[in-house]
Amino acid sequence: MTRLQTAVRWDMRLQFRNGFYYAAAFIAVLMTLVLWQLPHAELPTILPVFVLGNMMIGTFYFMAGLVLLEKGDGVLEGLIVTPLRQSEYLAAKLVSLTLLTIVENVGIVTAVYGFRYNFLLLALGVGLMACFNILFGFIAVARYDSINRFLLPSILMTLTLAVPLVDYLGFWTSPLLYLHPVQATLLLIKGAFQPIAPWQMAYGVLYAALWIGLLFKASQRIFYQFIILKKA
């Protein structure tokens, strides 16, 4: 078994032991109950918004919670003297949390809307959005040691991630919003329920992948700056 596989299994056990799976299940049930009350004809428009909002909790805040938990237990500092590389630590988080959020959100959508959606586009959009949020969450929380200090800044950060919704909901439209990283994955999730152009699909995949690559590199630098150097 490789170091990455071992790290993924350890992460999953950590998430289960600390109630992350129970929290995800509770949120999924709650969101399903809420969505069942909405007009079925409006669901193709509403579901992408709900999925995007739900993923803020299941990826950004779950990642932040895991990092703070590991900081409190001294796990992150201990990683410095283990063979596990920074890239493998981050990759394990990406795999474990992305799988969790895909299962959660596909489950919600299927329970509410049946199978009348494009599974591939939904899973792809959710998976790419999850990777972006997880890495963004790590970068955001790395300099903090407590949830109290992190909470207020995190709200402002997540609000910036929701900016593309002003275009999606018709409040304001501008080509500049295509520079926003979340616009790419929002289009893919939208495409699971509504037709989108081939160029939008290509843009969604490529632009999201570009941002994930940039954030992965940035996360490695942040790990070195705020964890390795701080410990040293």
mmCIF file of the C-alpha atoms, coordinates in Angstrom:
data_MODEL
# 
_entry.id   MODEL 
# 
loop_
_atom_site.group_PDB 
_atom_site.id 
_atom_site.type_symbol 
_atom_site.label_atom_id 
_atom_site.label_alt_id 
_atom_site.label_comp_id 
_atom_site.label_asym_id 
_atom_site.label_entity_id 
_atom_site.label_seq_id 
_atom_site.pdbx_PDB_ins_code 
_atom_site.Cartn_x 
_atom_site.Cartn_y 
_atom_site.Cartn_z 
_atom_site.occupancy 
_atom_site.B_iso_or_equiv 
_atom_site.pdbx_formal_charge 
_atom_site.auth_seq_id 
_atom_site.auth_comp_id 
_atom_site.auth_asym_id 
_atom_site.auth_atom_id 
_atom_site.pdbx_PDB_model_num 
ATOM 1   C CA . MET A 1 1   ? 0.000   0.000  0.000   1.00 0.00 ? 1   MET A CA 1 
ATOM 2   C CA . THR A 1 2   ? 1.400   3.421  -0.983  1.00 0.00 ? 2   THR A CA 1 
ATOM 3   C CA . ARG A 1 3   ? 1.786   6.349  1.392   1.00 0.00 ? 3   ARG A CA 1 
ATOM 4   C CA . LEU A 1 4   ? -1.070  8.135  -0.382  1.00 0.00 ? 4   LEU A CA 1 
ATOM 5   C CA . GLN A 1 5   ? -3.445  5.179  0.034   1.00 0.00 ? 5   GLN A CA 1 
ATOM 6   C CA . THR A 1 6   ? -2.525  4.942  3.705   1.00 0.00 ? 6   THR A CA 1 
ATOM 7   C CA . ALA A 1 7   ? -3.074  8.681  4.139   1.00 0.00 ? 7   ALA A CA 1 
ATOM 8   C CA . VAL A 1 8   ? -6.492  8.516  2.443   1.00 0.00 ? 8   VAL A CA 1 
ATOM 9   C CA . ARG A 1 9   ? -7.590  5.657  4.705   1.00 0.00 ? 9   ARG A CA 1 
ATOM 10  C CA . TRP A 1 10  ? -6.339  7.518  7.770   1.00 0.00 ? 10  TRP A CA 1 
ATOM 11  C CA . ASP A 1 11  ? -8.206  10.662 6.692   1.00 0.00 ? 11  ASP A CA 1 
ATOM 12  C CA . MET A 1 12  ? -11.437 8.737  6.212   1.00 0.00 ? 12  MET A CA 1 
ATOM 13  C CA . ARG A 1 13  ? -11.129 7.183  9.661   1.00 0.00 ? 13  ARG A CA 1 
ATOM 14  C CA . LEU A 1 14  ? -10.391 10.609 11.151  1.00 0.00 ? 14  LEU A CA 1 
ATOM 15  C CA . GLN A 1 15  ? -13.429 12.126 9.452   1.00 0.00 ? 15  GLN A CA 1 
ATOM 16  C CA . PHE A 1 16  ? -15.667 9.281  10.578  1.00 0.00 ? 16  PHE A CA 1 
ATOM 17  C CA . ARG A 1 17  ? -14.338 9.324  14.143  1.00 0.00 ? 17  ARG A CA 1 
ATOM 18  C CA . ASN A 1 18  ? -14.930 13.061 14.472  1.00 0.00 ? 18  ASN A CA 1 
ATOM 19  C CA . GLY A 1 19  ? -18.461 13.025 13.095  1.00 0.00 ? 19  GLY A CA 1 
ATOM 20  C CA . PHE A 1 20  ? -17.871 14.529 9.656   1.00 0.00 ? 20  PHE A CA 1 
ATOM 21  C CA . TYR A 1 21  ? -19.840 11.744 7.962   1.00 0.00 ? 21  TYR A CA 1 
ATOM 22  C CA . TYR A 1 22  ? -22.717 12.164 10.407  1.00 0.00 ? 22  TYR A CA 1 
ATOM 23  C CA . ALA A 1 23  ? -22.721 15.914 9.763   1.00 0.00 ? 23  ALA A CA 1 
ATOM 24  C CA . ALA A 1 24  ? -22.763 15.347 5.998   1.00 0.00 ? 24  ALA A CA 1 
ATOM 25  C CA . ALA A 1 25  ? -25.652 12.877 6.330   1.00 0.00 ? 25  ALA A CA 1 
ATOM 26  C CA . PHE A 1 26  ? -27.620 15.284 8.542   1.00 0.00 ? 26  PHE A CA 1 
ATOM 27  C CA . ILE A 1 27  ? -27.126 18.164 6.098   1.00 0.00 ? 27  ILE A CA 1 
ATOM 28  C CA . ALA A 1 28  ? -28.087 15.914 3.174   1.00 0.00 ? 28  ALA A CA 1 
ATOM 29  C CA . VAL A 1 29  ? -31.330 14.856 4.856   1.00 0.00 ? 29  VAL A CA 1 
ATOM 30  C CA . LEU A 1 30  ? -32.142 18.448 5.837   1.00 0.00 ? 30  LEU A CA 1 
ATOM 31  C CA . MET A 1 31  ? -31.507 19.786 2.340   1.00 0.00 ? 31  MET A CA 1 
ATOM 32  C CA . THR A 1 32  ? -33.533 16.974 0.787   1.00 0.00 ? 32  THR A CA 1 
ATOM 33  C CA . LEU A 1 33  ? -36.499 17.797 3.009   1.00 0.00 ? 33  LEU A CA 1 
ATOM 34  C CA . VAL A 1 34  ? -36.255 21.487 2.091   1.00 0.00 ? 34  VAL A CA 1 
ATOM 35  C CA . LEU A 1 35  ? -35.955 20.805 -1.636  1.00 0.00 ? 35  LEU A CA 1 
ATOM 36  C CA . TRP A 1 36  ? -38.945 18.458 -1.565  1.00 0.00 ? 36  TRP A CA 1 
ATOM 37  C CA . GLN A 1 37  ? -41.084 21.464 -0.630  1.00 0.00 ? 37  GLN A CA 1 
ATOM 38  C CA . LEU A 1 38  ? -40.094 23.457 -3.719  1.00 0.00 ? 38  LEU A CA 1 
ATOM 39  C CA . PRO A 1 39  ? -41.897 23.357 -7.099  1.00 0.00 ? 39  PRO A CA 1 
ATOM 40  C CA . HIS A 1 40  ? -40.516 20.494 -9.156  1.00 0.00 ? 40  HIS A CA 1 
ATOM 41  C CA . ALA A 1 41  ? -40.463 22.609 -12.321 1.00 0.00 ? 41  ALA A CA 1 
ATOM 42  C CA . GLU A 1 42  ? -38.065 25.063 -10.663 1.00 0.00 ? 42  GLU A CA 1 
ATOM 43  C CA . LEU A 1 43  ? -35.567 22.434 -9.513  1.00 0.00 ? 43  LEU A CA 1 
ATOM 44  C CA . PRO A 1 44  ? -33.303 22.561 -12.611 1.00 0.00 ? 44  PRO A CA 1 
ATOM 45  C CA . THR A 1 45  ? -32.630 26.215 -11.755 1.00 0.00 ? 45  THR A CA 1 
ATOM 46  C CA . ILE A 1 46  ? -32.582 25.872 -7.966  1.00 0.00 ? 46  ILE A CA 1 
ATOM 47  C CA . LEU A 1 47  ? -30.485 22.720 -7.552  1.00 0.00 ? 47  LEU A CA 1 
ATOM 48  C CA . PRO A 1 48  ? -27.152 24.192 -8.756  1.00 0.00 ? 48  PRO A CA 1 
ATOM 49  C CA . VAL A 1 49  ? -27.498 26.971 -6.160  1.00 0.00 ? 49  VAL A CA 1 
ATOM 50  C CA . PHE A 1 50  ? -28.219 24.509 -3.364  1.00 0.00 ? 50  PHE A CA 1 
ATOM 51  C CA . VAL A 1 51  ? -25.382 22.216 -4.433  1.00 0.00 ? 51  VAL A CA 1 
ATOM 52  C CA . LEU A 1 52  ? -22.937 25.129 -4.520  1.00 0.00 ? 52  LEU A CA 1 
ATOM 53  C CA . GLY A 1 53  ? -24.021 26.303 -1.065  1.00 0.00 ? 53  GLY A CA 1 
ATOM 54  C CA . ASN A 1 54  ? -23.904 22.822 0.420   1.00 0.00 ? 54  ASN A CA 1 
ATOM 55  C CA . MET A 1 55  ? -20.399 22.293 -0.874  1.00 0.00 ? 55  MET A CA 1 
ATOM 56  C CA . MET A 1 56  ? -19.132 25.295 1.081   1.00 0.00 ? 56  MET A CA 1 
ATOM 57  C CA . ILE A 1 57  ? -19.806 23.286 4.231   1.00 0.00 ? 57  ILE A CA 1 
ATOM 58  C CA . GLY A 1 58  ? -18.783 19.860 2.949   1.00 0.00 ? 58  GLY A CA 1 
ATOM 59  C CA . THR A 1 59  ? -15.482 21.010 1.470   1.00 0.00 ? 59  THR A CA 1 
ATOM 60  C CA . PHE A 1 60  ? -14.257 24.453 2.561   1.00 0.00 ? 60  PHE A CA 1 
ATOM 61  C CA . TYR A 1 61  ? -15.369 24.206 6.192   1.00 0.00 ? 61  TYR A CA 1 
ATOM 62  C CA . PHE A 1 62  ? -14.711 20.475 6.513   1.00 0.00 ? 62  PHE A CA 1 
ATOM 63  C CA . MET A 1 63  ? -11.146 21.036 5.302   1.00 0.00 ? 63  MET A CA 1 
ATOM 64  C CA . ALA A 1 64  ? -10.704 23.940 7.689   1.00 0.00 ? 64  ALA A CA 1 
ATOM 65  C CA . GLY A 1 65  ? -12.090 21.849 10.538  1.00 0.00 ? 65  GLY A CA 1 
ATOM 66  C CA . LEU A 1 66  ? -9.735  18.967 9.770   1.00 0.00 ? 66  LEU A CA 1 
ATOM 67  C CA . VAL A 1 67  ? -6.694  21.236 9.678   1.00 0.00 ? 67  VAL A CA 1 
ATOM 68  C CA . LEU A 1 68  ? -7.602  22.893 12.988  1.00 0.00 ? 68  LEU A CA 1 
ATOM 69  C CA . LEU A 1 69  ? -8.272  19.473 14.502  1.00 0.00 ? 69  LEU A CA 1 
ATOM 70  C CA . GLU A 1 70  ? -4.913  18.152 13.337  1.00 0.00 ? 70  GLU A CA 1 
ATOM 71  C CA . LYS A 1 71  ? -3.176  21.286 14.582  1.00 0.00 ? 71  LYS A CA 1 
ATOM 72  C CA . GLY A 1 72  ? -4.754  20.858 17.994  1.00 0.00 ? 72  GLY A CA 1 
ATOM 73  C CA . ASP A 1 73  ? -3.674  17.215 18.153  1.00 0.00 ? 73  ASP A CA 1 
ATOM 74  C CA . GLY A 1 74  ? -0.157  17.999 16.928  1.00 0.00 ? 74  GLY A CA 1 
ATOM 75  C CA . VAL A 1 75  ? -0.648  15.862 13.821  1.00 0.00 ? 75  VAL A CA 1 
ATOM 76  C CA . LEU A 1 76  ? 0.492   18.482 11.313  1.00 0.00 ? 76  LEU A CA 1 
ATOM 77  C CA . GLU A 1 77  ? 3.698   19.162 13.200  1.00 0.00 ? 77  GLU A CA 1 
ATOM 78  C CA . GLY A 1 78  ? 4.291   15.413 13.424  1.00 0.00 ? 78  GLY A CA 1 
ATOM 79  C CA . LEU A 1 79  ? 4.022   15.081 9.642   1.00 0.00 ? 79  LEU A CA 1 
ATOM 80  C CA . ILE A 1 80  ? 7.271   16.990 9.308   1.00 0.00 ? 80  ILE A CA 1 
ATOM 81  C CA . VAL A 1 81  ? 9.265   14.003 10.596  1.00 0.00 ? 81  VAL A CA 1 
ATOM 82  C CA . THR A 1 82  ? 7.342   11.364 8.601   1.00 0.00 ? 82  THR A CA 1 
ATOM 83  C CA . PRO A 1 83  ? 8.007   10.215 5.004   1.00 0.00 ? 83  PRO A CA 1 
ATOM 84  C CA . LEU A 1 84  ? 4.609   11.658 3.920   1.00 0.00 ? 84  LEU A CA 1 
ATOM 85  C CA . ARG A 1 85  ? 5.182   14.535 1.525   1.00 0.00 ? 85  ARG A CA 1 
ATOM 86  C CA . GLN A 1 86  ? 3.219   17.787 1.595   1.00 0.00 ? 86  GLN A CA 1 
ATOM 87  C CA . SER A 1 87  ? 1.740   16.940 -1.804  1.00 0.00 ? 87  SER A CA 1 
ATOM 88  C CA . GLU A 1 88  ? 0.597   13.527 -0.532  1.00 0.00 ? 88  GLU A CA 1 
ATOM 89  C CA . TYR A 1 89  ? -0.990  15.076 2.557   1.00 0.00 ? 89  TYR A CA 1 
ATOM 90  C CA . LEU A 1 90  ? -2.952  17.503 0.379   1.00 0.00 ? 90  LEU A CA 1 
ATOM 91  C CA . ALA A 1 91  ? -3.825  14.812 -2.176  1.00 0.00 ? 91  ALA A CA 1 
ATOM 92  C CA . ALA A 1 92  ? -5.219  12.568 0.569   1.00 0.00 ? 92  ALA A CA 1 
ATOM 93  C CA . LYS A 1 93  ? -7.485  15.386 1.736   1.00 0.00 ? 93  LYS A CA 1 
ATOM 94  C CA . LEU A 1 94  ? -8.591  16.009 -1.842  1.00 0.00 ? 94  LEU A CA 1 
ATOM 95  C CA . VAL A 1 95  ? -9.472  12.356 -2.423  1.00 0.00 ? 95  VAL A CA 1 
ATOM 96  C CA . SER A 1 96  ? -11.286 11.709 0.857   1.00 0.00 ? 96  SER A CA 1 
ATOM 97  C CA . LEU A 1 97  ? -13.316 14.929 0.994   1.00 0.00 ? 97  LEU A CA 1 
ATOM 98  C CA . THR A 1 98  ? -14.097 14.962 -2.732  1.00 0.00 ? 98  THR A CA 1 
ATOM 99  C CA . LEU A 1 99  ? -15.484 11.420 -2.582  1.00 0.00 ? 99  LEU A CA 1 
ATOM 100 C CA . LEU A 1 100 ? -17.595 12.381 0.423   1.00 0.00 ? 100 LEU A CA 1 
ATOM 101 C CA . THR A 1 101 ? -19.047 15.483 -1.210  1.00 0.00 ? 101 THR A CA 1 
ATOM 102 C CA . ILE A 1 102 ? -19.765 13.724 -4.529  1.00 0.00 ? 102 ILE A CA 1 
ATOM 103 C CA . VAL A 1 103 ? -21.680 10.964 -2.734  1.00 0.00 ? 103 VAL A CA 1 
ATOM 104 C CA . GLU A 1 104 ? -23.530 13.514 -0.592  1.00 0.00 ? 104 GLU A CA 1 
ATOM 105 C CA . ASN A 1 105 ? -24.577 15.862 -3.390  1.00 0.00 ? 105 ASN A CA 1 
ATOM 106 C CA . VAL A 1 106 ? -25.386 13.176 -5.953  1.00 0.00 ? 106 VAL A CA 1 
ATOM 107 C CA . GLY A 1 107 ? -27.506 11.533 -3.256  1.00 0.00 ? 107 GLY A CA 1 
ATOM 108 C CA . ILE A 1 108 ? -29.386 14.778 -2.574  1.00 0.00 ? 108 ILE A CA 1 
ATOM 109 C CA . VAL A 1 109 ? -30.015 15.466 -6.258  1.00 0.00 ? 109 VAL A CA 1 
ATOM 110 C CA . THR A 1 110 ? -31.161 11.904 -6.964  1.00 0.00 ? 110 THR A CA 1 
ATOM 111 C CA . ALA A 1 111 ? -33.490 11.856 -3.957  1.00 0.00 ? 111 ALA A CA 1 
ATOM 112 C CA . VAL A 1 112 ? -35.083 15.143 -5.013  1.00 0.00 ? 112 VAL A CA 1 
ATOM 113 C CA . TYR A 1 113 ? -34.959 15.024 -8.814  1.00 0.00 ? 113 TYR A CA 1 
ATOM 114 C CA . GLY A 1 114 ? -34.676 11.355 -9.675  1.00 0.00 ? 114 GLY A CA 1 
ATOM 115 C CA . PHE A 1 115 ? -32.280 10.362 -12.445 1.00 0.00 ? 115 PHE A CA 1 
ATOM 116 C CA . ARG A 1 116 ? -33.311 13.082 -14.911 1.00 0.00 ? 116 ARG A CA 1 
ATOM 117 C CA . TYR A 1 117 ? -29.918 14.771 -14.916 1.00 0.00 ? 117 TYR A CA 1 
ATOM 118 C CA . ASN A 1 118 ? -26.502 14.312 -16.473 1.00 0.00 ? 118 ASN A CA 1 
ATOM 119 C CA . PHE A 1 119 ? -24.626 12.300 -13.862 1.00 0.00 ? 119 PHE A CA 1 
ATOM 120 C CA . LEU A 1 120 ? -21.224 12.797 -15.505 1.00 0.00 ? 120 LEU A CA 1 
ATOM 121 C CA . LEU A 1 121 ? -21.489 16.591 -15.582 1.00 0.00 ? 121 LEU A CA 1 
ATOM 122 C CA . LEU A 1 122 ? -22.806 16.738 -12.029 1.00 0.00 ? 122 LEU A CA 1 
ATOM 123 C CA . ALA A 1 123 ? -20.060 14.498 -10.660 1.00 0.00 ? 123 ALA A CA 1 
ATOM 124 C CA . LEU A 1 124 ? -17.426 16.365 -12.679 1.00 0.00 ? 124 LEU A CA 1 
ATOM 125 C CA . GLY A 1 125 ? -18.658 19.782 -11.589 1.00 0.00 ? 125 GLY A CA 1 
ATOM 126 C CA . VAL A 1 126 ? -18.987 18.759 -7.947  1.00 0.00 ? 126 VAL A CA 1 
ATOM 127 C CA . GLY A 1 127 ? -15.596 17.021 -7.994  1.00 0.00 ? 127 GLY A CA 1 
ATOM 128 C CA . LEU A 1 128 ? -13.758 20.006 -9.471  1.00 0.00 ? 128 LEU A CA 1 
ATOM 129 C CA . MET A 1 129 ? -15.563 22.450 -7.187  1.00 0.00 ? 129 MET A CA 1 
ATOM 130 C CA . ALA A 1 130 ? -14.720 20.254 -4.212  1.00 0.00 ? 130 ALA A CA 1 
ATOM 131 C CA . CYS A 1 131 ? -11.013 20.243 -5.086  1.00 0.00 ? 131 CYS A CA 1 
ATOM 132 C CA . PHE A 1 132 ? -11.014 24.026 -5.451  1.00 0.00 ? 132 PHE A CA 1 
ATOM 133 C CA . ASN A 1 133 ? -12.836 24.573 -2.144  1.00 0.00 ? 133 ASN A CA 1 
ATOM 134 C CA . ILE A 1 134 ? -10.651 22.096 -0.246  1.00 0.00 ? 134 ILE A CA 1 
ATOM 135 C CA . LEU A 1 135 ? -7.426  23.760 -1.348  1.00 0.00 ? 135 LEU A CA 1 
ATOM 136 C CA . PHE A 1 136 ? -8.861  27.232 -0.805  1.00 0.00 ? 136 PHE A CA 1 
ATOM 137 C CA . GLY A 1 137 ? -9.966  26.130 2.657   1.00 0.00 ? 137 GLY A CA 1 
ATOM 138 C CA . PHE A 1 138 ? -6.462  24.905 3.482   1.00 0.00 ? 138 PHE A CA 1 
ATOM 139 C CA . ILE A 1 139 ? -4.874  28.165 2.340   1.00 0.00 ? 139 ILE A CA 1 
ATOM 140 C CA . ALA A 1 140 ? -7.452  30.158 4.299   1.00 0.00 ? 140 ALA A CA 1 
ATOM 141 C CA . VAL A 1 141 ? -7.106  28.263 7.595   1.00 0.00 ? 141 VAL A CA 1 
ATOM 142 C CA . ALA A 1 142 ? -3.375  27.487 7.639   1.00 0.00 ? 142 ALA A CA 1 
ATOM 143 C CA . ARG A 1 143 ? -2.449  30.662 9.530   1.00 0.00 ? 143 ARG A CA 1 
ATOM 144 C CA . TYR A 1 144 ? -5.119  30.196 12.210  1.00 0.00 ? 144 TYR A CA 1 
ATOM 145 C CA . ASP A 1 145 ? -5.005  28.031 15.332  1.00 0.00 ? 145 ASP A CA 1 
ATOM 146 C CA . SER A 1 146 ? -8.620  28.331 16.520  1.00 0.00 ? 146 SER A CA 1 
ATOM 147 C CA . ILE A 1 147 ? -12.081 28.284 14.963  1.00 0.00 ? 147 ILE A CA 1 
ATOM 148 C CA . ASN A 1 148 ? -13.046 31.503 16.771  1.00 0.00 ? 148 ASN A CA 1 
ATOM 149 C CA . ARG A 1 149 ? -10.362 33.530 15.009  1.00 0.00 ? 149 ARG A CA 1 
ATOM 150 C CA . PHE A 1 150 ? -11.057 31.857 11.672  1.00 0.00 ? 150 PHE A CA 1 
ATOM 151 C CA . LEU A 1 151 ? -14.862 32.088 11.599  1.00 0.00 ? 151 LEU A CA 1 
ATOM 152 C CA . LEU A 1 152 ? -15.407 35.754 10.709  1.00 0.00 ? 152 LEU A CA 1 
ATOM 153 C CA . PRO A 1 153 ? -12.729 35.944 7.989   1.00 0.00 ? 153 PRO A CA 1 
ATOM 154 C CA . SER A 1 154 ? -14.019 32.661 6.560   1.00 0.00 ? 154 SER A CA 1 
ATOM 155 C CA . ILE A 1 155 ? -17.497 34.119 6.069   1.00 0.00 ? 155 ILE A CA 1 
ATOM 156 C CA . LEU A 1 156 ? -16.043 36.942 3.999   1.00 0.00 ? 156 LEU A CA 1 
ATOM 157 C CA . MET A 1 157 ? -13.980 34.448 1.997   1.00 0.00 ? 157 MET A CA 1 
ATOM 158 C CA . THR A 1 158 ? -16.957 32.240 1.183   1.00 0.00 ? 158 THR A CA 1 
ATOM 159 C CA . LEU A 1 159 ? -18.980 35.272 0.117   1.00 0.00 ? 159 LEU A CA 1 
ATOM 160 C CA . THR A 1 160 ? -16.351 36.025 -2.517  1.00 0.00 ? 160 THR A CA 1 
ATOM 161 C CA . LEU A 1 161 ? -16.739 32.459 -3.805  1.00 0.00 ? 161 LEU A CA 1 
ATOM 162 C CA . ALA A 1 162 ? -20.475 33.028 -4.281  1.00 0.00 ? 162 ALA A CA 1 
ATOM 163 C CA . VAL A 1 163 ? -20.048 36.043 -6.596  1.00 0.00 ? 163 VAL A CA 1 
ATOM 164 C CA . PRO A 1 164 ? -20.908 34.084 -9.808  1.00 0.00 ? 164 PRO A CA 1 
ATOM 165 C CA . LEU A 1 165 ? -24.401 33.520 -8.412  1.00 0.00 ? 165 LEU A CA 1 
ATOM 166 C CA . VAL A 1 166 ? -25.260 37.156 -9.208  1.00 0.00 ? 166 VAL A CA 1 
ATOM 167 C CA . ASP A 1 167 ? -24.914 36.234 -12.884 1.00 0.00 ? 167 ASP A CA 1 
ATOM 168 C CA . TYR A 1 168 ? -26.581 32.833 -12.537 1.00 0.00 ? 168 TYR A CA 1 
ATOM 169 C CA . LEU A 1 169 ? -29.604 34.349 -10.769 1.00 0.00 ? 169 LEU A CA 1 
ATOM 170 C CA . GLY A 1 170 ? -29.845 37.189 -13.284 1.00 0.00 ? 170 GLY A CA 1 
ATOM 171 C CA . PHE A 1 171 ? -28.947 40.106 -11.019 1.00 0.00 ? 171 PHE A CA 1 
ATOM 172 C CA . TRP A 1 172 ? -25.919 41.223 -13.033 1.00 0.00 ? 172 TRP A CA 1 
ATOM 173 C CA . THR A 1 173 ? -24.268 39.810 -16.130 1.00 0.00 ? 173 THR A CA 1 
ATOM 174 C CA . SER A 1 174 ? -20.734 40.518 -17.272 1.00 0.00 ? 174 SER A CA 1 
ATOM 175 C CA . PRO A 1 175 ? -18.075 38.610 -19.247 1.00 0.00 ? 175 PRO A CA 1 
ATOM 176 C CA . LEU A 1 176 ? -15.691 39.508 -16.411 1.00 0.00 ? 176 LEU A CA 1 
ATOM 177 C CA . LEU A 1 177 ? -17.391 36.903 -14.239 1.00 0.00 ? 177 LEU A CA 1 
ATOM 178 C CA . TYR A 1 178 ? -15.815 34.228 -16.445 1.00 0.00 ? 178 TYR A CA 1 
ATOM 179 C CA . LEU A 1 179 ? -12.531 35.147 -14.771 1.00 0.00 ? 179 LEU A CA 1 
ATOM 180 C CA . HIS A 1 180 ? -13.943 34.008 -11.429 1.00 0.00 ? 180 HIS A CA 1 
ATOM 181 C CA . PRO A 1 181 ? -12.861 30.398 -10.714 1.00 0.00 ? 181 PRO A CA 1 
ATOM 182 C CA . VAL A 1 182 ? -16.264 29.309 -9.389  1.00 0.00 ? 182 VAL A CA 1 
ATOM 183 C CA . GLN A 1 183 ? -17.978 30.367 -12.622 1.00 0.00 ? 183 GLN A CA 1 
ATOM 184 C CA . ALA A 1 184 ? -16.352 27.387 -14.346 1.00 0.00 ? 184 ALA A CA 1 
ATOM 185 C CA . THR A 1 185 ? -17.659 24.714 -11.999 1.00 0.00 ? 185 THR A CA 1 
ATOM 186 C CA . LEU A 1 186 ? -21.040 26.425 -11.621 1.00 0.00 ? 186 LEU A CA 1 
ATOM 187 C CA . LEU A 1 187 ? -21.508 26.093 -15.381 1.00 0.00 ? 187 LEU A CA 1 
ATOM 188 C CA . LEU A 1 188 ? -20.706 22.373 -15.246 1.00 0.00 ? 188 LEU A CA 1 
ATOM 189 C CA . ILE A 1 189 ? -23.182 21.813 -12.406 1.00 0.00 ? 189 ILE A CA 1 
ATOM 190 C CA . LYS A 1 190 ? -25.767 23.865 -14.297 1.00 0.00 ? 190 LYS A CA 1 
ATOM 191 C CA . GLY A 1 191 ? -25.118 21.685 -17.351 1.00 0.00 ? 191 GLY A CA 1 
ATOM 192 C CA . ALA A 1 192 ? -26.259 18.631 -15.417 1.00 0.00 ? 192 ALA A CA 1 
ATOM 193 C CA . PHE A 1 193 ? -29.795 20.068 -15.418 1.00 0.00 ? 193 PHE A CA 1 
ATOM 194 C CA . GLN A 1 194 ? -29.900 22.559 -18.296 1.00 0.00 ? 194 GLN A CA 1 
ATOM 195 C CA . PRO A 1 195 ? -28.292 22.620 -21.754 1.00 0.00 ? 195 PRO A CA 1 
ATOM 196 C CA . ILE A 1 196 ? -24.943 24.414 -21.989 1.00 0.00 ? 196 ILE A CA 1 
ATOM 197 C CA . ALA A 1 197 ? -22.780 25.120 -25.028 1.00 0.00 ? 197 ALA A CA 1 
ATOM 198 C CA . PRO A 1 198 ? -19.787 22.878 -25.801 1.00 0.00 ? 198 PRO A CA 1 
ATOM 199 C CA . TRP A 1 199 ? -17.421 25.827 -25.309 1.00 0.00 ? 199 TRP A CA 1 
ATOM 200 C CA . GLN A 1 200 ? -18.868 26.379 -21.836 1.00 0.00 ? 200 GLN A CA 1 
ATOM 201 C CA . MET A 1 201 ? -18.230 22.738 -20.988 1.00 0.00 ? 201 MET A CA 1 
ATOM 202 C CA . ALA A 1 202 ? -14.637 22.967 -22.213 1.00 0.00 ? 202 ALA A CA 1 
ATOM 203 C CA . TYR A 1 203 ? -14.123 26.250 -20.370 1.00 0.00 ? 203 TYR A CA 1 
ATOM 204 C CA . GLY A 1 204 ? -15.579 24.754 -17.203 1.00 0.00 ? 204 GLY A CA 1 
ATOM 205 C CA . VAL A 1 205 ? -13.211 21.787 -17.153 1.00 0.00 ? 205 VAL A CA 1 
ATOM 206 C CA . LEU A 1 206 ? -10.031 23.537 -18.296 1.00 0.00 ? 206 LEU A CA 1 
ATOM 207 C CA . TYR A 1 207 ? -10.393 26.723 -16.247 1.00 0.00 ? 207 TYR A CA 1 
ATOM 208 C CA . ALA A 1 208 ? -11.306 24.798 -13.106 1.00 0.00 ? 208 ALA A CA 1 
ATOM 209 C CA . ALA A 1 209 ? -8.328  22.475 -13.612 1.00 0.00 ? 209 ALA A CA 1 
ATOM 210 C CA . LEU A 1 210 ? -6.038  25.491 -14.053 1.00 0.00 ? 210 LEU A CA 1 
ATOM 211 C CA . TRP A 1 211 ? -7.175  27.010 -10.752 1.00 0.00 ? 211 TRP A CA 1 
ATOM 212 C CA . ILE A 1 212 ? -6.866  23.705 -8.925  1.00 0.00 ? 212 ILE A CA 1 
ATOM 213 C CA . GLY A 1 213 ? -3.288  23.370 -10.159 1.00 0.00 ? 213 GLY A CA 1 
ATOM 214 C CA . LEU A 1 214 ? -2.461  26.907 -9.030  1.00 0.00 ? 214 LEU A CA 1 
ATOM 215 C CA . LEU A 1 215 ? -4.044  26.393 -5.610  1.00 0.00 ? 215 LEU A CA 1 
ATOM 216 C CA . PHE A 1 216 ? -2.260  23.070 -5.146  1.00 0.00 ? 216 PHE A CA 1 
ATOM 217 C CA . LYS A 1 217 ? 1.094   24.764 -5.699  1.00 0.00 ? 217 LYS A CA 1 
ATOM 218 C CA . ALA A 1 218 ? 0.085   27.635 -3.416  1.00 0.00 ? 218 ALA A CA 1 
ATOM 219 C CA . SER A 1 219 ? -1.047  25.177 -0.731  1.00 0.00 ? 219 SER A CA 1 
ATOM 220 C CA . GLN A 1 220 ? 2.378   23.528 -0.705  1.00 0.00 ? 220 GLN A CA 1 
ATOM 221 C CA . ARG A 1 221 ? 4.032   26.914 -0.168  1.00 0.00 ? 221 ARG A CA 1 
ATOM 222 C CA . ILE A 1 222 ? 1.539   27.799 2.566   1.00 0.00 ? 222 ILE A CA 1 
ATOM 223 C CA . PHE A 1 223 ? 2.199   24.445 4.261   1.00 0.00 ? 223 PHE A CA 1 
ATOM 224 C CA . TYR A 1 224 ? 5.919   25.185 4.286   1.00 0.00 ? 224 TYR A CA 1 
ATOM 225 C CA . GLN A 1 225 ? 5.463   28.779 5.483   1.00 0.00 ? 225 GLN A CA 1 
ATOM 226 C CA . PHE A 1 226 ? 2.862   28.343 8.222   1.00 0.00 ? 226 PHE A CA 1 
ATOM 227 C CA . ILE A 1 227 ? 3.495   24.786 9.416   1.00 0.00 ? 227 ILE A CA 1 
ATOM 228 C CA . ILE A 1 228 ? 7.051   23.686 8.703   1.00 0.00 ? 228 ILE A CA 1 
ATOM 229 C CA . LEU A 1 229 ? 8.761   27.044 9.341   1.00 0.00 ? 229 LEU A CA 1 
ATOM 230 C CA . LYS A 1 230 ? 6.498   27.785 12.300  1.00 0.00 ? 230 LYS A CA 1 
ATOM 231 C CA . LYS A 1 231 ? 7.405   24.435 13.867  1.00 0.00 ? 231 LYS A CA 1 
ATOM 232 C CA . ALA A 1 232 ? 11.087  25.014 13.204  1.00 0.00 ? 232 ALA A CA 1 
# 
